[in-house]
């Protein structure tokens, strides 16, 4: 396989590098597929809770965002400002959405200043 005009072992190095890249891509695809499947299960669970608690569209959107934060995020919940920005609503309208989720028992408050809350239930694996 070595070409007599090659003066070094660059072919071996490039081949090993390409194998490492291919392996990393395969592992990334597997991990992303697992996360995508989990996201589908979380979405279905959120839909079930939305029907069970007769949630408004805004409450269900917020709940789904909270579930994603719980499953994949690095922060501990959302703030009222996060919710208002996510839903493109005023802070007062976002507060009503948060109150709806609180009445349904689907969130817990983790901090009061700033008002921060998280999903209170269990997520599907």
KARA-V157084 format. One line per field, one symbol per residue. phi: phi as a letter, one per 40 degrees, with the letter a starting at -180 (. if undefined). A space follows every 50 residues. Layout:
phi->???
//
This chain:
phi->.cccccbabcdccccccccccccccccccccccccccccccccccccccc cdcfcccccccccccccccccbcbcchbcccdcccccfbccccccccccc ccdcgcbbcbacbcdbabccccccc
//
